[in-house]
Amino acid sequence: MTESKHVCPWWLCFTFDNPLRRLIHNPEAILGPYVRPGDRVIDVGAGMGYFSIPLARLVGGTGQVTAVDLQPQMLSALVKRARRLGVAERITTHLATPDSLGRQAPADFILAFWMVHEVPDQRAFLTEILQMLKPAGRFLLVEPKIHVSGKNFLRTLETAKEVGFLLRESPKIRWSHSALLGGN
């Protein structure tokens, strides 16, 4: 998972990780169908917590969210926001390396929202994601149409199938290509 030169810099996230984005990407509406109280969830490329914090609300007091990112500044901002919003005890942060997300407890649900296009070795990345899923777990892969062509998204889905994922559904998410995947 060697780091791409195209990883979104931490200081730029303030431009799209804001309350106005809820008009386009409402986290509860997008994630609510897939996440239940008590679930163990991993948010890959968590940034400053735009999805991690709502995920923490969705999993409730008995669930757990692991927020994974390559940039310590992102995770630091996420922790501050989670404390301010009263969900910090439900969120664990993990600093990934350019080559690995790191070992995580098996998850019921994993989210990778608008970040897989930044990963140079998608096969290794998707294999690692599959290994982190519980047998009945689900992986929501969402990519921005502005950066990822339909052809490239289909290529990513083909790689996902090659490593062992099955396409469960194709949810409609604004400005995005998306797929809900599960293991064989």
Beta strands, then each sheet from edge to edge (+ up, - down):
strand 1: 40-44
strand 2: 64-69
strand 3: 91-95
strand 4: 107-113
strand 5: 133-144
strand 6: 165-169
strand 7: 176-183
sheet 1: 3+ 2+ 1+ 4+ 5+ 7- 6+
end
